[in-house]
Amino acid sequence: MDTADPLTETLALIASAPESASALTLYALACTLEYQQAGCLFRLTKLLDLPADHRPLAYGLMELFAAGEVGTHRWTAAKSRMDDLIRGTPRRSV
């Protein structure tokens, strides 16, 4: 899996199967990366729930964290959409 844009690819994966183990694991990682003061607590053993071809997305999300992109407008927009998809909230037209 090419991870040129892990945020967009993660969002696409979640949109395609929001109930899947991969979607829920990557969503959990995205959520925890937003809590730096709490140490971004994510159990690395959860990476075992991801197929090998989805793990690069997790690593890419962690790299976005290291690059300071968590909390940017792009991140918050993607994360908001992930929230809607995981919770099953219908998307409102704008």
TORPA-4810 file (N, C-alpha, C, O; in nm, 3 decimals):
<nodes>
NODE_1_0.084_-0.118_0.000_0.000_0.000_0.000_0.089_0.124_0.000_0.172_0.141_0.089_M
NODE_2_0.072_0.209_-0.097_0.148_0.332_-0.107_0.092_0.429_-0.004_-0.029_0.449_0.004_D
NODE_3_0.180_0.489_0.074_0.134_0.580_0.179_0.180_0.724_0.151_0.228_0.793_0.240_T
NODE_4_0.166_0.766_0.027_0.204_0.902_-0.009_0.129_1.003_0.076_0.185_1.107_0.113_A
NODE_5_0.004_0.974_0.108_-0.076_1.061_0.194_-0.152_0.972_0.292_-0.266_0.935_0.266_D
NODE_6_-0.088_0.939_0.404_-0.151_0.845_0.497_-0.284_0.893_0.554_-0.371_0.812_0.587_P
NODE_7_-0.302_1.023_0.567_-0.427_1.075_0.621_-0.542_1.051_0.524_-0.648_1.003_0.564_L
NODE_8_-0.521_1.082_0.398_-0.624_1.060_0.296_-0.649_0.911_0.277_-0.764_0.869_0.263_T
NODE_9_-0.544_0.832_0.276_-0.560_0.688_0.257_-0.630_0.623_0.377_-0.710_0.531_0.359_E
NODE_10_-0.601_0.671_0.496_-0.669_0.619_0.615_-0.816_0.654_0.609_-0.901_0.571_0.640_T
NODE_11_-0.847_0.776_0.570_-0.986_0.818_0.557_-1.058_0.733_0.453_-1.173_0.693_0.474_L
NODE_12_-0.994_0.705_0.342_-1.055_0.621_0.237_-1.078_0.480_0.288_-1.182_0.420_0.259_A
NODE_13_-0.983_0.425_0.362_-0.999_0.290_0.417_-1.117_0.286_0.515_-1.198_0.193_0.512_L
NODE_14_-1.125_0.386_0.601_-1.235_0.392_0.699_-1.368_0.407_0.626_-1.467_0.345_0.664_I
NODE_15_-1.372_0.490_0.522_-1.496_0.509_0.447_-1.541_0.381_0.378_-1.660_0.355_0.365_A
NODE_16_-1.445_0.300_0.334_-1.481_0.179_0.261_-1.533_0.068_0.352_-1.611_-0.016_0.307_S
NODE_17_-1.492_0.066_0.479_-1.536_-0.039_0.571_-1.521_0.009_0.715_-1.429_-0.034_0.785_A
NODE_18_-1.610_0.098_0.760_-1.594_0.157_0.892_-1.602_0.059_1.009_-1.558_0.092_1.119_P
NODE_19_-1.657_-0.059_0.986_-1.669_-0.157_1.095_-1.550_-0.253_1.100_-1.543_-0.336_1.191_E
NODE_20_-1.458_-0.242_1.006_-1.347_-0.337_0.999_-1.245_-0.313_1.110_-1.235_-0.204_1.167_S
NODE_21_-1.169_-0.418_1.140_-1.064_-0.408_1.242_-0.962_-0.302_1.203_-0.916_-0.226_1.288_A
NODE_22_-0.926_-0.297_1.075_-0.829_-0.197_1.030_-0.881_-0.055_1.052_-0.809_0.031_1.102_S
NODE_23_-1.006_-0.032_1.014_-1.064_0.101_1.030_-1.066_0.142_1.177_-1.028_0.254_1.212_A
NODE_24_-1.110_0.052_1.262_-1.120_0.085_1.404_-0.984_0.105_1.468_-0.967_0.191_1.554_L
NODE_25_-0.887_0.026_1.428_-0.752_0.039_1.482_-0.688_0.170_1.439_-0.629_0.241_1.521_T
NODE_26_-0.699_0.203_1.311_-0.641_0.328_1.263_-0.713_0.449_1.321_-0.651_0.551_1.351_L
NODE_27_-0.844_0.438_1.338_-0.920_0.546_1.401_-0.874_0.565_1.546_-0.858_0.678_1.591_Y
NODE_28_-0.854_0.456_1.617_-0.806_0.466_1.755_-0.670_0.534_1.760_-0.644_0.617_1.847_A
NODE_29_-0.585_0.500_1.667_-0.453_0.564_1.663_-0.468_0.713_1.635_-0.406_0.795_1.704_L
NODE_30_-0.550_0.750_1.537_-0.570_0.892_1.506_-0.624_0.967_1.628_-0.583_1.080_1.655_A
NODE_31_-0.715_0.905_1.701_-0.770_0.968_1.822_-0.662_0.989_1.927_-0.653_1.097_1.986_C
NODE_32_-0.581_0.889_1.950_-0.480_0.900_2.057_-0.369_0.999_2.020_-0.309_1.060_2.108_T
NODE_33_-0.342_1.014_1.892_-0.238_1.109_1.852_-0.276_1.252_1.885_-0.190_1.340_1.891_L
NODE_34_-0.405_1.276_1.908_-0.451_1.411_1.943_-0.432_1.442_2.092_-0.457_1.555_2.134_E
NODE_35_-0.390_1.344_2.170_-0.375_1.364_2.314_-0.229_1.354_2.356_-0.190_1.263_2.429_Y
NODE_36_-0.150_1.450_2.309_-0.007_1.451_2.337_0.021_1.465_2.486_0.114_1.403_2.538_Q
NODE_37_-0.058_1.545_2.556_-0.034_1.563_2.700_-0.054_1.434_2.778_0.004_1.416_2.885_Q
NODE_38_-0.137_1.344_2.725_-0.158_1.215_2.789_-0.060_1.110_2.738_-0.068_0.993_2.774_A
NODE_39_0.033_1.152_2.654_0.134_1.061_2.605_0.094_0.983_2.481_0.161_0.886_2.445_G
NODE_40_-0.014_1.022_2.416_-0.060_0.952_2.295_-0.063_0.801_2.319_-0.005_0.724_2.242_C
NODE_41_-0.129_0.761_2.424_-0.128_0.620_2.464_-0.200_0.531_2.363_-0.323_0.534_2.351_L
NODE_42_-0.123_0.454_2.291_-0.174_0.359_2.193_-0.098_0.229_2.212_0.025_0.228_2.209_F
NODE_43_-0.170_0.122_2.232_-0.106_-0.008_2.251_-0.048_-0.056_2.119_-0.122_-0.084_2.024_R
NODE_44_0.081_-0.065_2.113_0.146_-0.107_1.989_0.107_-0.249_1.950_0.119_-0.285_1.833_L
NODE_45_0.061_-0.329_2.044_0.015_-0.463_2.009_-0.109_-0.457_1.919_-0.141_-0.555_1.852_T
NODE_46_-0.178_-0.344_1.918_-0.294_-0.328_1.828_-0.251_-0.329_1.682_-0.333_-0.355_1.594_K
NODE_47_-0.124_-0.301_1.654_-0.074_-0.310_1.517_-0.086_-0.452_1.463_-0.090_-0.473_1.342_L
NODE_48_-0.091_-0.549_1.554_-0.107_-0.689_1.512_-0.246_-0.714_1.454_-0.266_-0.812_1.382_L
NODE_49_-0.341_-0.627_1.483_-0.476_-0.638_1.428_-0.482_-0.590_1.283_-0.581_-0.613_1.213_D
NODE_50_-0.377_-0.524_1.239_-0.373_-0.471_1.102_-0.304_-0.570_1.009_-0.201_-0.627_1.045_L
NODE_51_-0.360_-0.590_0.890_-0.286_-0.668_0.791_-0.156_-0.593_0.756_-0.149_-0.471_0.770_P
NODE_52_-0.057_-0.665_0.713_0.073_-0.605_0.683_0.062_-0.488_0.586_0.136_-0.390_0.597_A
NODE_53_-0.030_-0.495_0.491_-0.041_-0.387_0.394_-0.111_-0.262_0.449_-0.110_-0.158_0.384_D
NODE_54_-0.171_-0.271_0.568_-0.232_-0.154_0.630_-0.141_-0.090_0.735_-0.162_0.025_0.773_H
NODE_55_-0.041_-0.163_0.782_0.049_-0.107_0.884_0.120_0.019_0.840_0.140_0.109_0.922_R
NODE_56_0.160_0.030_0.712_0.224_0.156_0.670_0.135_0.279_0.693_0.188_0.389_0.711_P
NODE_57_0.003_0.262_0.692_-0.084_0.375_0.723_-0.065_0.419_0.868_-0.060_0.539_0.897_L
NODE_58_-0.056_0.323_0.957_-0.032_0.357_1.098_0.101_0.430_1.114_0.109_0.531_1.184_A
NODE_59_0.203_0.379_1.050_0.334_0.443_1.058_0.329_0.584_0.997_0.393_0.677_1.046_Y
NODE_60_0.253_0.597_0.889_0.238_0.728_0.826_0.166_0.827_0.915_0.203_0.945_0.920_G
NODE_61_0.063_0.781_0.986_-0.006_0.869_1.081_0.088_0.912_1.192_0.086_1.028_1.235_L
NODE_62_0.172_0.819_1.239_0.270_0.854_1.344_0.372_0.954_1.291_0.416_1.043_1.364_M
NODE_63_0.408_0.941_1.164_0.501_1.036_1.103_0.437_1.174_1.092_0.504_1.275_1.112_E
NODE_64_0.308_1.179_1.060_0.239_1.309_1.058_0.242_1.373_1.197_0.258_1.494_1.209_L
NODE_65_0.225_1.292_1.300_0.234_1.342_1.437_0.374_1.401_1.461_0.386_1.512_1.513_F
NODE_66_0.477_1.327_1.422_0.615_1.373_1.443_0.645_1.501_1.366_0.727_1.582_1.408_A
NODE_67_0.576_1.518_1.253_0.595_1.638_1.171_0.510_1.756_1.217_0.515_1.863_1.157_A
NODE_68_0.432_1.736_1.323_0.352_1.845_1.377_0.223_1.872_1.301_0.168_1.982_1.310_G
NODE_69_0.174_1.774_1.226_0.053_1.797_1.146_-0.077_1.765_1.220_-0.185_1.799_1.173_E
NODE_70_-0.067_1.701_1.335_-0.188_1.674_1.412_-0.242_1.807_1.463_-0.169_1.886_1.523_V
NODE_71_-0.369_1.832_1.439_-0.431_1.957_1.480_-0.438_2.062_1.372_-0.502_2.165_1.390_G
NODE_72_-0.374_2.037_1.258_-0.386_2.131_1.147_-0.528_2.125_1.091_-0.604_2.034_1.123_T
NODE_73_-0.562_2.221_1.008_-0.696_2.222_0.948_-0.721_2.093_0.870_-0.829_2.035_0.880_H
NODE_74_-0.623_2.050_0.794_-0.637_1.927_0.715_-0.660_1.806_0.805_-0.746_1.722_0.777_R
NODE_75_-0.585_1.799_0.914_-0.601_1.687_1.008_-0.739_1.690_1.072_-0.809_1.588_1.074_W
NODE_76_-0.781_1.806_1.124_-0.909_1.813_1.194_-1.026_1.786_1.100_-1.125_1.726_1.141_T
NODE_77_-1.016_1.829_0.974_-1.123_1.799_0.877_-1.131_1.649_0.850_-1.240_1.592_0.847_A
NODE_78_-1.017_1.586_0.830_-1.015_1.441_0.806_-1.063_1.366_0.929_-1.139_1.270_0.917_A
NODE_79_-1.019_1.408_1.046_-1.057_1.341_1.169_-1.207_1.357_1.195_-1.271_1.263_1.243_K
NODE_80_-1.263_1.472_1.164_-1.407_1.493_1.179_-1.485_1.398_1.090_-1.586_1.341_1.131_S
NODE_81_-1.438_1.381_0.968_-1.504_1.287_0.876_-1.491_1.144_0.927_-1.585_1.066_0.918_R
NODE_82_-1.373_1.109_0.982_-1.355_0.977_1.042_-1.455_0.956_1.156_-1.516_0.849_1.167_M
NODE_83_-1.471_1.058_1.240_-1.567_1.049_1.351_-1.705_1.015_1.298_-1.771_0.925_1.350_D
NODE_84_-1.749_1.086_1.195_-1.881_1.062_1.135_-1.893_0.919_1.081_-1.994_0.852_1.103_D
NODE_85_-1.790_0.875_1.011_-1.794_0.741_0.952_-1.798_0.631_1.058_-1.877_0.537_1.046_L
NODE_86_-1.716_0.643_1.159_-1.711_0.541_1.264_-1.839_0.539_1.343_-1.888_0.432_1.380_I
NODE_87_-1.895_0.655_1.370_-2.017_0.664_1.450_-2.143_0.639_1.367_-2.253_0.627_1.421_R
NODE_88_-2.126_0.632_1.234_-2.242_0.610_1.148_-2.328_0.732_1.130_-2.445_0.721_1.095_G
NODE_89_-2.269_0.849_1.154_-2.343_0.973_1.141_-2.357_1.008_0.994_-2.258_1.012_0.921_T
NODE_90_-2.479_1.033_0.948_-2.495_1.073_0.807_-2.423_1.204_0.779_-2.425_1.296_0.861_P
NODE_91_-2.361_1.211_0.667_-2.288_1.331_0.625_-2.388_1.437_0.582_-2.473_1.412_0.496_R
NODE_92_-2.376_1.554_0.641_-2.464_1.667_0.603_-2.410_1.732_0.477_-2.289_1.749_0.462_R
NODE_93_-2.500_1.767_0.388_-2.456_1.839_0.267_-2.428_1.984_0.305_-2.495_2.043_0.388_S
NODE_94_-2.326_2.038_0.241_-2.284_2.175_0.272_-2.320_2.266_0.159_-2.293_2.386_0.165_V
</nodes>
